[in-house]
Amino acid sequence: MAEFEWLSAVVIAITIGFWATGKLPEYLVALLFFAAAACLHLAPTNILFSGFTSEAFWLVLSGFILGFAINKVGLAERIAQHISGRFTSSWLKLIIGVVILAYGLAFIMPSNMGRIALLMPIVMAIADKVGLVSGSRGRIGLALAVGFGTFQLSATVLPANVPNLVMAGAIETTYGIKLSYLNYLFLHMPILGLLKGALVVLCIYFLFPAKLQPIGEQKSLPPMTRNEKKLGIVLAITLLFWITDTTHGISPAWVGLVAACFCLLPKVGFVTNDEFVKAVNIRTCIYVAGILSLATLVSYSNVGMVVGTYLQKMLPLDPNSPFMDFGSLVGLTSGLNFVVTANGVPALYTPLAESLSTATGLPLIAVLMIQVIGYSTPLLPYQASPIIVAMGMGRVPLMDGIRLCLILFILTFVLLVPLDYFWFKLLGVIP
C-alpha cells in the first residue's frame, strides 16, 4: 500500500479498536476520528463528513424526534396497552412478541431506522407497564430485542435494509442478475429469519432474566386527545410513504425528516424547542455519522479493496471442499464487516464474487448470497448502525450489546452456517 493508504489504514484501525473495546465514549472516538482524518488530509471534507449528509443519519435524527413525540402525547402508552395483554403473561412470551413485531414490520417498512423509531417507544411503554424500570436487565433485554430483531432478521427481506439494497444494486450492475423477492425470501428466511429469531429470543431470555409484574385489570384509557389523533394521522401518512417508497421515489429518510419537522413546528407540533435537546440523543447521532464516514473513507482510500484481496488470498479455498469454502466465505464477509461495517460489505464483496466462484467452484449466485450471512451477523455493535441506534434509544450499556453480539455470532457460525449450507444444497443453489 502507498503511504497515504497506510496512514488511512492506521487511523481506521485505531478508531475501530477504540469502538470495539469501549475504552472511550463512542461519540468521542467518532469526533477524534473526524479530527485526525481532517488534520492529516486523508480525504476531502465531503468524504470525511459524508456521514452527516447520508440518509441514514437524518433518519436516525428524525427517529429520535418521532419517538419522543409518540411518548409525549401518550400514543405509545395507548398502543402498549393494546399489545401488552397478548404478550405479558411471561418474560419469554414478551421477548417472542417483541421479536415478532420487529421482524413483521420488515415486510411493510423499508427502513431499519424507521422501524426502530416506531417500535422503541412502544416497547419501552410496555416495559413500564410490567415493572421493568430504567437500567433493569429486563428493560435492556427488550431494547436489544428491538435492535437485533430489526437488523439481523430483516436481512432475509430483500428491500428491508440498506445492505440488502446495496447488494442488489451491485449484483445487477456488476453481473446483470436481478434478484427475485420471493426466491430471496425463500432462500434466507427459514435459517436467517426463523431459526435466528429463535436464537435471539433464547439469548435475551437467558442473558437478561426478568420477572414481570402482573398488570392485572387494565384501566380503560380516556378517549384519544386531539394531539394523539393528530400525531396518529402524521404517523399513518409517514408509514404509507415509507411502504410505497419505490412508487413515489422519496427516500424514507426525507419522509421521516418531514414528519419530524412537523412535530417541531410551533403551535401545531408536539415537541418544543427546549424538549428538542431531550428528544435527540446527540451522542448516538455523532456515533452513527462517524461509522458511516469511516466506511466511506475505507472505500475512498482503497483500504477496503486491499484488505478484501489480502483476506481472499489467506482463505483455504479448495473446489474439492465446498463446505469448507462455504464457511470460509462467510468468514471473509465477517472480516470485511470489521472494516467497512454492514452497509459497506456488499459494495466490497460483490466485485470479488466472480474470482471467489472460480477459486471455490461454487456457483456465482451461491457466492453472492453467502455474504448475507456475514453482514447480517455483526461481531460488535458498531458494525450495524441500527443496533447502535436501538441501544441509544433504549439506554443500553455498550458491554451488554457486545456480549449479545458475540454470543449470537458464535451460535450462528456453529449452528446456522452448517444448516444454511445444507439448505443451499437442498434448494440446488449449491450442486
Phi, psi and chi 1 to 4 in degrees:
 res  aa     phi    psi   chi1   chi2   chi3   chi4
   1 MET       -  149.7  -71.0 -164.2  -65.8      -
   2 ALA   -72.4  165.4      -      -      -      -
   3 GLU   -57.1  -41.7 -177.1  179.7  -11.8      -
   4 PHE   -60.2  -41.9  158.3   73.2      -      -
   5 GLU   -67.6  -39.5  -67.6  173.4  -12.2      -
   6 TRP   -62.4  -44.1  -85.7  112.8      -      -
   7 LEU   -62.3  -44.0 -162.1   55.5      -      -
   8 SER   -61.8  -42.0  -62.5      -      -      -
   9 ALA   -63.0  -39.2      -      -      -      -
  10 VAL   -64.3  -47.4  169.3      -      -      -
  11 VAL   -62.3  -43.0  170.9      -      -      -
  12 ILE   -63.2  -44.4  -69.7  165.0      -      -
  13 ALA   -64.1  -43.1      -      -      -      -
  14 ILE   -64.5  -42.1  -68.4  172.7      -      -
  15 THR   -61.4  -48.2  -57.4      -      -      -
  16 ILE   -62.2  -39.0  -70.1  173.4      -      -
  17 GLY   -60.4  -44.0      -      -      -      -
  18 PHE   -68.9  -38.5  -85.7  111.6      -      -
  19 TRP   -65.1  -37.9  -85.2  -23.2      -      -
  20 ALA   -69.9  -35.8      -      -      -      -
  21 THR   -91.8  -20.4   57.8      -      -      -
  22 GLY    68.9   22.8      -      -      -      -
  23 LYS   -69.3  -27.6  -65.3  -64.9 -175.3 -176.8
  24 LEU  -124.6  154.3  -70.1  174.3      -      -
  25 PRO   -55.9  140.9  -23.5   33.0      -      -
  26 GLU   -61.1  -36.2   63.3  -77.4   -7.1      -
  27 TYR   -68.6  -34.4   75.6   93.9      -      -
  28 LEU   -67.9  -39.1  178.3   56.4      -      -
  29 VAL   -61.3  -41.7  176.0      -      -      -
  30 ALA   -62.2  -43.5      -      -      -      -
  31 LEU   -65.3  -40.0  -69.7  174.5      -      -
  32 LEU   -64.2  -37.3  -70.9  170.4      -      -
  33 PHE   -61.2  -47.9  161.8   73.7      -      -
  34 PHE   -59.2  -44.2  -72.0  129.4      -      -
  35 ALA   -64.0  -47.7      -      -      -      -
  36 ALA   -64.2  -46.3      -      -      -      -
  37 ALA   -64.7  -36.2      -      -      -      -
  38 ALA   -71.7  -44.4      -      -      -      -
  39 CYS   -65.9  -32.5  -70.6      -      -      -
  40 LEU   -89.2    1.1  -65.6  170.4      -      -
  41 HIS    54.0   47.4  -57.0  -70.4      -      -
  42 LEU   -73.9  -22.1  -63.0 -176.9      -      -
  43 ALA  -165.7  161.9      -      -      -      -
  44 PRO   -60.2  156.2  -20.0   30.5      -      -
  45 THR   -60.9  -31.1   53.4      -      -      -
  46 ASN   -67.5  -22.9   64.9  -47.7      -      -
  47 ILE   -84.6  -48.0  -61.0  -67.5      -      -
  48 LEU   -61.4  -36.7  -67.1 -178.7      -      -
  49 PHE  -109.2   25.4  -61.4   99.0      -      -
  50 SER   -65.8  -22.0   59.3      -      -      -
  51 GLY   -60.0  -33.3      -      -      -      -
  52 PHE   -76.3  -19.5  -69.9  101.4      -      -
  53 THR   -99.8   -2.7   60.3      -      -      -
  54 SER   -75.2  153.2   69.6      -      -      -
  55 GLU   -63.7  -35.2  -65.2  179.4    6.5      -
  56 ALA   -60.7  -40.9      -      -      -      -
  57 PHE   -60.3  -45.6  173.1   83.0      -      -
  58 TRP   -72.7  -27.4  -69.8  100.5      -      -
  59 LEU   -71.0  -35.6 -162.5   51.3      -      -
  60 VAL   -62.8  -50.1  170.0      -      -      -
  61 LEU   -61.2  -43.5 -170.4  143.7      -      -
  62 SER   -63.3  -37.7  -57.2      -      -      -
  63 GLY   -61.6  -39.7      -      -      -      -
  64 PHE   -62.3  -42.8  -81.0  121.7      -      -
  65 ILE   -66.8  -45.9  -64.2  168.5      -      -
  66 LEU   -62.9  -41.5  -70.6  171.9      -      -
  67 GLY   -62.0  -42.0      -      -      -      -
  68 PHE   -63.7  -42.5 -174.0   88.6      -      -
  69 ALA   -64.2  -41.9      -      -      -      -
  70 ILE   -59.8  -40.9  -67.6  168.7      -      -
  71 ASN   -68.7  -46.2 -101.7  -35.3      -      -
  72 LYS   -61.9  -44.7 -178.9 -175.3  175.0 -177.2
  73 VAL   -79.6   -9.1  -56.3      -      -      -
  74 GLY    94.6    5.0      -      -      -      -
  75 LEU   -68.9  -35.2 -155.5   54.6      -      -
  76 ALA   -62.3  -43.6      -      -      -      -
  77 GLU   -65.3  -38.3 -176.0 -178.5   -3.4      -
  78 ARG   -65.4  -46.6 -173.6  175.5  -63.8  -83.7
  79 ILE   -65.6  -39.9  -62.2  171.5      -      -
  80 ALA   -60.7  -38.5      -      -      -      -
  81 GLN   -66.7  -36.4  178.9  152.8  -39.9      -
  82 HIS   -68.1  -35.1  -75.9  -62.0      -      -
  83 ILE   -84.1  -37.0  -64.9  174.2      -      -
  84 SER   -59.9  -33.8   58.2      -      -      -
  85 GLY   -62.9  -24.6      -      -      -      -
  86 ARG   -85.4  -26.6  -65.7  177.8  173.5   84.1
  87 PHE  -119.8   -4.7  -62.7  127.5      -      -
  88 THR  -100.7   16.6   54.1      -      -      -
  89 SER   -75.5  -19.8   58.0      -      -      -
  90 SER  -154.3  159.8   73.3      -      -      -
  91 TRP   -63.7  -43.0  175.0 -132.8      -      -
  92 LEU   -62.3  -43.9  179.5   59.8      -      -
  93 LYS   -64.7  -35.4 -170.7  178.3  -74.6 -171.5
  94 LEU   -65.8  -43.8  179.8   54.6      -      -
  95 ILE   -62.6  -44.6  -57.5  169.2      -      -
  96 ILE   -57.9  -44.4  -67.6  172.2      -      -
  97 GLY   -61.6  -43.1      -      -      -      -
  98 VAL   -66.0  -43.3  170.5      -      -      -
  99 VAL   -65.3  -39.7  170.8      -      -      -
 100 ILE   -62.7  -43.7  -71.7  173.8      -      -
 101 LEU   -60.6  -45.8  -76.8  172.4      -      -
 102 ALA   -61.9  -42.9      -      -      -      -
 103 TYR   -72.7  -42.6 -169.6   21.8      -      -
 104 GLY   -60.1  -38.4      -      -      -      -
 105 LEU   -64.7  -23.3  -83.5  176.5      -      -
 106 ALA   -62.0  -22.9      -      -      -      -
 107 PHE   -82.0  -13.3  -69.7   87.7      -      -
 108 ILE  -123.6  -18.3   57.6  172.5      -      -
 109 MET  -117.6  129.8  -74.8  179.4   66.3      -
 110 PRO   -82.5   -3.5   30.3  -34.3      -      -
 111 SER  -122.3  125.4  164.0      -      -      -
 112 ASN   -56.9  -46.0  -82.6  -29.7      -      -
 113 MET   -62.6  -41.4  -57.4  -64.4 -170.5      -
 114 GLY   -63.7  -41.4      -      -      -      -
 115 ARG   -65.4  -40.7  -65.6 -165.5  -64.6  -84.7
 116 ILE   -65.1  -42.2  -71.2  169.7      -      -
 117 ALA   -60.9  -36.0      -      -      -      -
 118 LEU   -77.2  -41.4 -170.7   67.4      -      -
 119 LEU   -80.3  -39.9  -95.2 -176.7      -      -
 120 MET   -57.9  -48.6 -169.5   61.3   78.8      -
 121 PRO   -63.2  -32.2   16.6  -28.0      -      -
 122 ILE   -68.6  -45.6  -64.3  169.6      -      -
 123 VAL   -66.2  -39.5  171.1      -      -      -
 124 MET   -66.1  -32.2  -67.8  -61.6   99.0      -
 125 ALA   -67.8  -37.7      -      -      -      -
 126 ILE   -63.5  -40.9  -65.8  174.4      -      -
 127 ALA   -58.9  -41.2      -      -      -      -
 128 ASP   -61.0  -40.7  -70.5  -26.3      -      -
 129 LYS   -65.8  -32.0  -75.9 -176.1  170.9  -63.7
 130 VAL  -100.4   14.3  -65.1      -      -      -
 131 GLY    81.2   20.1      -      -      -      -
 132 LEU   -91.2   95.0  -59.8  177.0      -      -
 133 VAL   -76.5  165.3  -62.1      -      -      -
 134 SER   -56.5  130.4 -179.8      -      -      -
 135 GLY    89.3   -8.8      -      -      -      -
 136 SER   -73.5  157.2   66.1      -      -      -
 137 ARG   -62.5  -39.5  -58.4  -60.6  -68.1  162.3
 138 GLY   -65.3  -41.8      -      -      -      -
 139 ARG   -65.2  -39.9 -166.0 -179.7 -174.3   93.4
 140 ILE   -62.1  -42.7  -69.6  169.5      -      -
 141 GLY   -61.3  -41.0      -      -      -      -
 142 LEU   -66.0  -40.9  -74.5 -174.2      -      -
 143 ALA   -61.8  -41.0      -      -      -      -
 144 LEU   -68.8  -32.4  -70.4  171.9      -      -
 145 ALA   -62.3  -37.9      -      -      -      -
 146 VAL   -65.7  -48.6  172.5      -      -      -
 147 GLY   -65.4  -50.3      -      -      -      -
 148 PHE   -74.6  -37.9  -79.0   74.9      -      -
 149 GLY   -64.2  -34.3      -      -      -      -
 150 THR   -74.3  -52.0  -62.8      -      -      -
 151 PHE   -77.3  -54.9  175.3   76.3      -      -
 152 GLN   -66.0  -41.4  -63.1 -146.6    5.5      -
 153 LEU   -78.6  -27.5  -52.8 -172.4      -      -
 154 SER   -68.1  -14.9   70.1      -      -      -
 155 ALA   -62.8  -17.0      -      -      -      -
 156 THR   -84.9   -8.3   64.9      -      -      -
 157 VAL  -110.7  113.8 -176.3      -      -      -
 158 LEU   -51.5  -50.0 -172.1   56.7      -      -
 159 PRO   -91.0   16.0   29.5  -26.8      -      -
 160 ALA   -90.3  -10.4      -      -      -      -
 161 ASN  -152.0  168.3   66.8   21.0      -      -
 162 VAL   -64.9  -48.6  173.3      -      -      -
 163 PRO   -55.9  -39.4  -25.1   34.5      -      -
 164 ASN   -61.4  -43.1  -75.6    5.5      -      -
 165 LEU   -67.8  -39.5  -64.1  175.9      -      -
 166 VAL   -61.9  -44.0  173.2      -      -      -
 167 MET   -63.3  -48.1  176.2 -172.8   65.7      -
 168 ALA   -60.3  -42.1      -      -      -      -
 169 GLY   -65.4  -42.7      -      -      -      -
 170 ALA   -66.5  -38.9      -      -      -      -
 171 ILE   -66.3  -42.8  -70.9  173.9      -      -
 172 GLU   -67.1  -41.2 -172.9  170.3    3.9      -
 173 THR   -68.5  -43.1  -58.1      -      -      -
 174 THR   -81.4  -40.4  -50.9      -      -      -
 175 TYR  -119.4   -4.2  -56.3  107.2      -      -
 176 GLY    70.6   19.4      -      -      -      -
 177 ILE   -98.3  125.7  -60.6  171.4      -      -
 178 LYS  -103.0  120.0 -167.2  169.6 -179.1   63.2
 179 LEU   -74.3  140.1  -61.9  179.1      -      -
 180 SER   -92.8  134.7  160.3      -      -      -
 181 TYR   -57.1  -51.8  179.4   97.5      -      -
 182 LEU   -71.3  -41.2  -74.3  178.0      -      -
 183 ASN   -62.8  -41.1  -72.3  -17.8      -      -
 184 TYR   -63.4  -44.7 -179.0   91.1      -      -
 185 LEU   -61.6  -44.9 -176.7   68.2      -      -
 186 PHE   -67.3  -30.5 -167.2   57.9      -      -
 187 LEU   -71.6  -38.8  179.1   63.5      -      -
 188 HIS  -106.5  -27.1  -66.1  -63.2      -      -
 189 MET   -61.9  -44.8 -176.3 -178.4 -178.0      -
 190 PRO   -57.8  -43.2  -25.9   36.6      -      -
 191 ILE   -91.9  -56.3  -49.9  -62.4      -      -
 192 LEU   -80.5  -12.4  -62.6 -178.5      -      -
 193 GLY  -102.0  -67.2      -      -      -      -
 194 LEU   -73.2  -52.6  -58.4 -179.9      -      -
 195 LEU   -67.7  -40.9  -69.1 -177.0      -      -
 196 LYS   -67.6  -35.6 -172.6 -175.7 -107.1 -170.0
 197 GLY   -58.6  -40.5      -      -      -      -
 198 ALA   -63.9  -39.8      -      -      -      -
 199 LEU   -64.4  -40.9  -73.6 -178.8      -      -
 200 VAL   -59.1  -45.7  170.1      -      -      -
 201 VAL   -60.3  -49.3  168.4      -      -      -
 202 LEU   -65.7  -41.3  -69.3  173.6      -      -
 203 CYS   -61.6  -45.9  -73.8      -      -      -
 204 ILE   -66.8  -38.1  -68.1  173.5      -      -
 205 TYR   -60.2  -43.1  177.4   74.6      -      -
 206 PHE   -86.6  -31.4  -72.2  109.1      -      -
 207 LEU   -77.9  -29.4  -75.9  174.7      -      -
 208 PHE  -127.8   67.7  -55.9   95.1      -      -
 209 PRO   -63.2  143.6   23.2  -32.5      -      -
 210 ALA  -151.6  152.6      -      -      -      -
 211 LYS  -117.2  125.6 -172.1  170.8 -176.8  179.9
 212 LEU   -88.1  139.8  -51.3 -176.0      -      -
 213 GLN   -78.3  134.4  -71.3 -178.6    2.5      -
 214 PRO   -63.6  136.2   20.3  -30.1      -      -
 215 ILE   -77.2  -31.4  -64.7  178.2      -      -
 216 GLY    71.8 -154.7      -      -      -      -
 217 GLU   -79.1  120.1 -171.1  175.5  -16.2      -
 218 GLN   -77.2  134.2  -58.9 -148.0   53.7      -
 219 LYS   -71.0  145.5   61.5  178.9 -178.4 -179.8
 220 SER   -72.2  133.1   57.1      -      -      -
 221 LEU   -78.1  148.7  -69.3  170.5      -      -
 222 PRO   -65.7  164.7   23.4  -32.4      -      -
 223 PRO   -56.8  154.6  -21.8   31.6      -      -
 224 MET   -60.7  134.8  -70.6 -177.4   72.8      -
 225 THR   -74.5  170.0   63.6      -      -      -
 226 ARG   -61.7  -41.6 -176.8  170.2  175.6  -87.4
 227 ASN   -66.2  -37.5  -85.1  -12.8      -      -
 228 GLU   -63.0  -44.7  -77.5 -177.9  -87.4      -
 229 LYS   -63.1  -43.1  -68.4  177.5 -178.8  176.8
 230 LYS   -64.9  -44.7 -167.5  161.8   58.3  172.3
 231 LEU   -68.1  -35.2 -178.8   55.8      -      -
 232 GLY   -59.3  -40.5      -      -      -      -
 233 ILE   -66.2  -43.2  -67.2  170.7      -      -
 234 VAL   -59.1  -45.2  171.2      -      -      -
 235 LEU   -67.3  -37.7  -68.8  174.3      -      -
 236 ALA   -64.1  -43.4      -      -      -      -
 237 ILE   -65.5  -41.6  -65.9  171.3      -      -
 238 THR   -60.8  -46.7  -57.4      -      -      -
 239 LEU   -61.3  -41.4 -177.9   58.5      -      -
 240 LEU   -60.9  -43.0  178.2   63.5      -      -
 241 PHE   -69.8  -34.3  -88.5   85.4      -      -
 242 TRP   -64.5  -43.6  -85.8  -20.3      -      -
 243 ILE   -66.9  -34.5  -65.5  170.2      -      -
 244 THR  -103.0   26.6   58.0      -      -      -
 245 ASP   -61.2  -31.1   68.5  -37.7      -      -
 246 THR   -72.1  -19.8   53.2      -      -      -
 247 THR   -82.1  -49.1  -57.0      -      -      -
 248 HIS   -92.8  -16.8   53.2   68.4      -      -
 249 GLY    80.3    7.3      -      -      -      -
 250 ILE   -91.8  125.4  -56.7  173.9      -      -
 251 SER   -61.2  144.6  164.5      -      -      -
 252 PRO   -54.7  -29.7  -27.3   34.8      -      -
 253 ALA   -62.4  -44.5      -      -      -      -
 254 TRP   -76.0  -30.4  -46.2  138.5      -      -
 255 VAL   -62.7  -45.9  173.4      -      -      -
 256 GLY   -62.9  -37.8      -      -      -      -
 257 LEU   -66.4  -40.4 -174.7   57.6      -      -
 258 VAL   -61.6  -44.3  169.9      -      -      -
 259 ALA   -63.0  -41.3      -      -      -      -
 260 ALA   -65.0  -41.0      -      -      -      -
 261 CYS   -61.8  -39.8  -72.0      -      -      -
 262 PHE   -61.0  -41.0 -177.9   87.7      -      -
 263 CYS   -63.7  -25.0  -67.7      -      -      -
 264 LEU   -92.8   -9.7  -67.3  168.1      -      -
 265 LEU   -63.8  136.6  -72.6  173.8      -      -
 266 PRO   -60.3  143.6  -18.8   30.7      -      -
 267 LYS    71.9  -49.5  -64.3 -175.9 -179.5  179.2
 268 VAL   -91.6  -19.6  -61.4      -      -      -
 269 GLY   -86.2 -168.3      -      -      -      -
 270 PHE  -124.2  -15.9  -41.5  100.0      -      -
 271 VAL  -116.0  122.8 -177.9      -      -      -
 272 THR   -81.4  171.9   65.8      -      -      -
 273 ASN   -58.3  -45.0  -71.4  -23.2      -      -
 274 ASP   -66.7  -35.6  -67.7  -23.8      -      -
 275 GLU   -73.4  -20.5  -71.5  170.9  -22.4      -
 276 PHE   -56.7  -40.2  175.4   79.3      -      -
 277 VAL   -64.2  -37.9  178.5      -      -      -
 278 LYS   -73.4  -33.8  -60.6  177.5 -173.9  175.5
 279 ALA   -70.5  -42.4      -      -      -      -
 280 VAL   -94.9  121.7  178.2      -      -      -
 281 ASN   -84.0   92.0 -172.1  -29.2      -      -
 282 ILE   -60.6  -35.5  -63.6  -62.5      -      -
 283 ARG   -57.3  -48.1  -69.4  170.9   53.3  131.3
 284 THR   -66.7  -38.9  -59.3      -      -      -
 285 CYS   -61.0  -44.4  -71.2      -      -      -
 286 ILE   -65.3  -40.2  -68.5  173.4      -      -
 287 TYR   -60.1  -48.7 -175.1   13.9      -      -
 288 VAL   -61.5  -43.5  170.1      -      -      -
 289 ALA   -60.6  -38.9      -      -      -      -
 290 GLY   -64.5  -43.1      -      -      -      -
 291 ILE   -60.7  -46.9  -68.8  170.5      -      -
 292 LEU   -66.6  -40.2  -62.8  171.3      -      -
 293 SER   -67.0  -39.5  -64.8      -      -      -
 294 LEU   -61.6  -41.7 -179.3  134.2      -      -
 295 ALA   -62.4  -38.0      -      -      -      -
 296 THR   -67.3  -40.6  -53.6      -      -      -
 297 LEU   -64.3  -37.7  177.1   62.1      -      -
 298 VAL   -57.8  -43.1  168.0      -      -      -
 299 SER   -71.0  -44.2  176.2      -      -      -
 300 TYR   -64.1  -40.3  174.8   82.6      -      -
 301 SER   -82.3   -5.5   64.2      -      -      -
 302 ASN    73.3    5.9 -156.2   39.2      -      -
 303 VAL   -63.0  -40.0  168.8      -      -      -
 304 GLY   -61.7  -45.1      -      -      -      -
 305 MET   -66.4  -38.4 -171.0   58.5   70.6      -
 306 VAL   -63.2  -46.0  171.6      -      -      -
 307 VAL   -64.2  -43.5  171.1      -      -      -
 308 GLY   -61.2  -44.7      -      -      -      -
 309 THR   -65.1  -39.8  -54.6      -      -      -
 310 TYR   -64.6  -44.8  177.4   72.6      -      -
 311 LEU   -63.2  -37.7  -70.0  175.1      -      -
 312 GLN   -61.1  -41.1 -179.0 -176.4  -14.3      -
 313 LYS   -67.7  -27.8  -69.4  176.9 -179.8  177.2
 314 MET   -78.6  -18.2  -70.5  179.5   61.3      -
 315 LEU   -71.6  140.4  -64.8  175.7      -      -
 316 PRO   -83.0   69.6   30.3  -32.7      -      -
 317 LEU   -84.4  132.3  -56.7  179.5      -      -
 318 ASP  -147.9  118.5 -179.2    0.1      -      -
 319 PRO   -57.1  -20.3  -23.0   32.9      -      -
 320 ASN   -87.1   -3.1  -63.3  -43.5      -      -
 321 SER  -128.6   71.5  -56.0      -      -      -
 322 PRO   -61.1  -35.4   18.9  -30.2      -      -
 323 PHE   -65.7  -43.7  179.2   74.2      -      -
 324 MET   -65.3  -38.0  -70.4  -62.0  -63.2      -
 325 ASP   -63.0  -41.9  -70.4  -17.3      -      -
 326 PHE   -58.0  -50.3 -171.0   93.2      -      -
 327 GLY   -64.2  -37.0      -      -      -      -
 328 SER   -64.1  -39.9  -64.3      -      -      -
 329 LEU   -70.4  -34.9  -65.5 -176.7      -      -
 330 VAL   -63.0  -41.8  175.4      -      -      -
 331 GLY   -62.2  -37.3      -      -      -      -
 332 LEU   -62.0  -46.7  171.9   61.9      -      -
 333 THR   -66.0  -33.7   55.0      -      -      -
 334 SER   -66.8  -37.5  -62.4      -      -      -
 335 GLY   -65.2  -41.3      -      -      -      -
 336 LEU   -65.7  -30.7  -65.4  177.0      -      -
 337 ASN   -59.9  -30.3 -145.2   -8.8      -      -
 338 PHE   -63.7  -36.6  -95.1  100.1      -      -
 339 VAL   -91.2  -47.7 -174.9      -      -      -
 340 VAL  -109.1   -0.9  -66.5      -      -      -
 341 THR    61.8  172.1   70.8      -      -      -
 342 ALA   -58.5  -40.4      -      -      -      -
 343 ASN   -64.0  -28.8  -70.9   -6.2      -      -
 344 GLY   -92.0  -17.0      -      -      -      -
 345 VAL   -57.7  -49.6  168.8      -      -      -
 346 PRO   -60.5  -37.5  -22.4   33.8      -      -
 347 ALA   -65.7  -29.7      -      -      -      -
 348 LEU   -89.5  -40.6 -164.4   58.0      -      -
 349 TYR   -77.3  -39.6  176.3   90.0      -      -
 350 THR   -56.6  -44.8  -58.1      -      -      -
 351 PRO   -64.1  -22.3  -22.7   34.2      -      -
 352 LEU   -82.6  -10.8  -58.9  173.2      -      -
 353 ALA   -62.4  -37.7      -      -      -      -
 354 GLU   -65.2  -44.0 -167.0  164.1   23.4      -
 355 SER   -68.4  -34.1   61.9      -      -      -
 356 LEU   -67.9  -36.1  -69.0  170.8      -      -
 357 SER   -64.3  -41.0  175.3      -      -      -
 358 THR   -65.6  -41.2  -57.9      -      -      -
 359 ALA   -70.5  -31.0      -      -      -      -
 360 THR  -100.0  -22.7   60.3      -      -      -
 361 GLY    82.0    0.1      -      -      -      -
 362 LEU   -78.8  146.9  -64.2  173.5      -      -
 363 PRO   -58.4  149.6  -21.8   31.8      -      -
 364 LEU   -57.2  -43.2  177.0   61.7      -      -
 365 ILE   -64.8  -33.9 -169.6   63.5      -      -
 366 ALA   -65.9  -44.8      -      -      -      -
 367 VAL   -61.1  -40.9  173.3      -      -      -
 368 LEU   -66.4  -39.9  -70.9  168.2      -      -
 369 MET   -76.9  -21.5  -70.1  -61.8   97.7      -
 370 ILE   -61.1  -31.9  -75.6  170.1      -      -
 371 GLN   -60.9  -26.0   65.6 -178.1  -61.0      -
 372 VAL   -61.0  -38.0  179.2      -      -      -
 373 ILE   -62.1  -42.7  -53.1  168.1      -      -
 374 GLY   -71.1  -49.6      -      -      -      -
 375 TYR   -77.6  -15.2   68.9   62.0      -      -
 376 SER   -88.8   -0.8   67.1      -      -      -
 377 THR  -125.6   77.5  -47.5      -      -      -
 378 PRO   -67.0  143.2   25.4  -33.5      -      -
 379 LEU   -81.7  -29.9 -178.7   60.0      -      -
 380 LEU  -134.4  149.8  -64.3  167.8      -      -
 381 PRO   -57.9  -35.5  -26.4   34.8      -      -
 382 TYR   -61.9  -18.0   82.5   87.9      -      -
 383 GLN   -73.4  -12.3  -64.0  169.3  -15.7      -
 384 ALA  -134.5  101.7      -      -      -      -
 385 SER   -60.1  -32.9   51.2      -      -      -
 386 PRO   -60.9  -35.8  -26.4   36.6      -      -
 387 ILE   -65.7  -39.5  -69.2  177.5      -      -
 388 ILE   -62.1  -42.1  -68.6  -61.4      -      -
 389 VAL   -63.5  -44.0  172.3      -      -      -
 390 ALA   -61.8  -40.8      -      -      -      -
 391 MET   -64.6  -37.5  -70.9  170.8   62.6      -
 392 GLY   -67.1  -45.4      -      -      -      -
 393 MET   -67.4  -33.7  -67.4 -175.9   75.2      -
 394 GLY   -93.5    3.8      -      -      -      -
 395 ARG    53.3   52.1  -58.3 -175.3 -175.6  -80.7
 396 VAL   -92.8  126.6  175.8      -      -      -
 397 PRO   -60.0  144.5  -22.6   33.0      -      -
 398 LEU   -56.9  -42.4  179.7   61.1      -      -
 399 MET   -65.1  -30.3  -71.2  -48.1  -61.7      -
 400 ASP   -67.8  -40.3  -74.8  -39.2      -      -
 401 GLY   -65.4  -41.1      -      -      -      -
 402 ILE   -62.6  -43.9  -70.8  174.7      -      -
 403 ARG   -60.7  -45.5 -168.7  176.6  -60.1  114.3
 404 LEU   -66.8  -40.0 -178.3   56.9      -      -
 405 CYS   -57.4  -49.1  -95.4      -      -      -
 406 LEU   -61.6  -45.7  -73.4  170.8      -      -
 407 ILE   -66.1  -43.6  -68.1  172.9      -      -
 408 LEU   -65.4  -35.4  -84.9  172.4      -      -
 409 PHE   -62.3  -48.0 -177.1   88.5      -      -
 410 ILE   -63.4  -46.0  -66.7  168.1      -      -
 411 LEU   -64.0  -36.4  -69.8  175.2      -      -
 412 THR   -63.5  -45.1  -62.6      -      -      -
 413 PHE   -68.9  -38.2  -97.5   78.5      -      -
 414 VAL   -77.6  -40.7  172.9      -      -      -
 415 LEU  -104.4  -47.8  -60.1  176.6      -      -
 416 LEU   -83.8  -34.8  -60.4 -171.1      -      -
 417 VAL   -61.3  -46.9  169.1      -      -      -
 418 PRO   -60.2  -40.3  -24.4   34.8      -      -
 419 LEU   -64.7  -39.3  -70.9  174.3      -      -
 420 ASP   -62.8  -40.6 -118.0  -35.2      -      -
 421 TYR   -58.8  -47.7  171.8   77.0      -      -
 422 PHE   -70.7  -29.4  -70.6  112.3      -      -
 423 TRP   -68.4  -41.9 -178.8 -115.7      -      -
 424 PHE   -59.2  -41.7  -85.1   45.6      -      -
 425 LYS   -67.9  -41.7  -79.2 -170.5   72.8   68.7
 426 LEU   -61.4  -36.9 -175.6   63.6      -      -
 427 LEU   -83.2   -6.6  -64.5 -179.0      -      -
 428 GLY    84.4    7.4      -      -      -      -
 429 VAL   -68.4  -35.8  177.9      -      -      -
 430 ILE  -112.2  124.6  -64.2  176.2      -      -
 431 PRO   -62.5      -  -15.2   25.2      -      -
